[in-house]
């Protein structure tokens, strides 16, 4: 049914549920499993130039360390369930595009991700990466709540 599952995670409690469901599904189907986390690039609009390089370097180090911790924990959960997996740390200003493009590039046939369930003004202002993935995906998307 699904031979390669891409699980998008950001380390939140809801994302852990999506990870768990993706692992469970991969175990039952004997599917390949890939975890992805997408880091946002460093942006500055108004700061003195003298501190930008140091600030950018610190941001990069911290965001990479955070992404690696998220992927390590997801990989450990997969290992506990005897599911082999790979993990990708991607930097992109548009997480939904990174997720969809990675799914296409890897030949995935299912994306699993969480929805934070924002509604009303919060959804309008913050947007929803899940909705964007759903809107642009060319393969099925399993949304976990």
PLY file of the C-alpha trace (Angstrom):
ply
format ascii 1.0
element vertex 145
property float x
property float y
property float z
element edge 144
property int vertex1
property int vertex2
end_header
0.00 0.00 0.00
2.53 2.63 1.15
6.15 1.73 0.51
7.93 4.91 1.67
6.51 7.15 4.39
7.78 10.67 5.09
7.08 11.87 8.63
7.39 15.61 9.20
8.26 16.57 12.76
9.04 19.73 14.68
9.59 18.17 18.09
6.26 19.22 19.61
3.99 16.86 21.53
1.60 16.71 18.57
4.49 15.91 16.24
5.48 13.04 18.56
2.02 11.58 17.99
2.51 11.83 14.22
5.92 10.16 14.61
4.35 7.34 16.63
1.63 6.81 14.04
4.12 6.89 11.17
6.33 4.34 12.92
3.36 2.11 13.66
2.17 2.27 10.06
5.66 1.59 8.67
6.03 -1.40 10.99
2.70 -2.89 9.92
3.30 -2.31 6.20
7.04 -3.00 6.09
7.55 0.47 4.61
10.65 2.61 4.40
10.46 5.50 6.85
12.08 8.91 6.63
11.78 11.67 9.22
12.16 15.30 8.18
12.45 18.47 10.19
12.61 21.84 8.49
14.61 24.71 9.97
13.92 28.31 9.04
16.86 30.38 7.76
18.24 33.26 9.81
16.62 36.58 8.95
17.38 40.03 10.28
15.57 43.17 9.33
17.18 45.81 11.52
20.43 45.33 13.41
23.89 46.77 13.27
26.03 44.87 10.79
28.86 44.30 13.29
26.93 41.67 15.24
25.18 39.90 12.39
27.83 37.29 11.58
28.12 36.15 15.18
24.36 36.16 15.67
23.82 34.21 12.43
26.42 31.62 13.44
24.83 31.14 16.85
21.40 30.77 15.30
22.70 28.17 12.82
24.42 26.17 15.58
21.37 26.22 17.83
18.86 25.39 15.09
21.00 22.51 13.79
21.46 21.14 17.32
17.73 21.34 17.93
16.94 19.61 14.63
19.44 16.85 15.35
17.91 16.29 18.82
14.42 16.06 17.31
15.57 13.58 14.66
17.61 11.53 17.13
14.60 11.12 19.42
12.38 10.14 16.47
15.00 7.65 15.27
15.24 6.12 18.73
11.46 5.67 18.82
11.62 3.93 15.43
14.48 1.70 16.60
12.45 0.67 19.67
9.73 -0.50 17.27
12.33 -2.29 15.08
11.67 0.07 12.18
14.66 1.21 10.15
14.57 4.87 9.21
16.53 7.73 7.79
16.39 11.36 8.85
16.73 14.68 7.08
17.43 18.12 8.50
16.45 20.66 5.86
16.72 24.43 5.91
14.03 26.22 3.94
12.01 29.38 4.38
8.91 27.49 3.23
8.56 24.28 5.29
5.57 23.04 3.30
7.57 23.21 0.06
10.53 21.44 1.66
8.24 18.65 2.86
6.47 18.24 -0.49
9.68 18.53 -2.53
11.44 15.99 -0.31
8.53 13.57 -0.63
8.73 13.87 -4.42
12.53 13.61 -4.53
12.58 10.48 -2.34
9.62 8.84 -4.08
7.51 8.79 -0.93
3.90 7.75 -1.30
2.58 9.09 2.03
3.29 12.11 4.21
2.46 11.91 7.91
2.34 15.08 9.98
0.55 16.75 12.87
-1.90 19.60 12.85
-1.80 22.04 15.73
-5.45 22.80 15.11
-5.19 26.57 15.12
-8.47 28.26 14.35
-9.79 31.74 13.79
-7.39 34.67 13.95
-4.45 32.49 15.09
-4.82 30.34 11.98
-5.12 33.40 9.78
-2.07 35.15 11.24
0.18 32.16 11.85
-0.94 30.08 8.91
-0.77 26.33 8.88
2.05 24.38 7.33
-0.19 21.32 7.41
-2.86 23.05 5.33
-0.18 24.21 2.90
1.22 20.67 2.60
-2.30 19.35 2.02
-3.01 22.01 -0.58
0.15 21.37 -2.59
0.79 17.65 -2.03
0.51 15.26 -4.93
0.44 12.21 -2.63
-1.80 11.28 0.32
-1.24 13.11 3.61
-2.17 11.57 6.97
-2.86 14.36 9.46
-2.63 13.46 13.16
-4.31 15.48 15.88
0 1
1 2
2 3
3 4
4 5
5 6
6 7
7 8
8 9
9 10
10 11
11 12
12 13
13 14
14 15
15 16
16 17
17 18
18 19
19 20
20 21
21 22
22 23
23 24
24 25
25 26
26 27
27 28
28 29
29 30
30 31
31 32
32 33
33 34
34 35
35 36
36 37
37 38
38 39
39 40
40 41
41 42
42 43
43 44
44 45
45 46
46 47
47 48
48 49
49 50
50 51
51 52
52 53
53 54
54 55
55 56
56 57
57 58
58 59
59 60
60 61
61 62
62 63
63 64
64 65
65 66
66 67
67 68
68 69
69 70
70 71
71 72
72 73
73 74
74 75
75 76
76 77
77 78
78 79
79 80
80 81
81 82
82 83
83 84
84 85
85 86
86 87
87 88
88 89
89 90
90 91
91 92
92 93
93 94
94 95
95 96
96 97
97 98
98 99
99 100
100 101
101 102
102 103
103 104
104 105
105 106
106 107
107 108
108 109
109 110
110 111
111 112
112 113
113 114
114 115
115 116
116 117
117 118
118 119
119 120
120 121
121 122
122 123
123 124
124 125
125 126
126 127
127 128
128 129
129 130
130 131
131 132
132 133
133 134
134 135
135 136
136 137
137 138
138 139
139 140
140 141
141 142
142 143
143 144
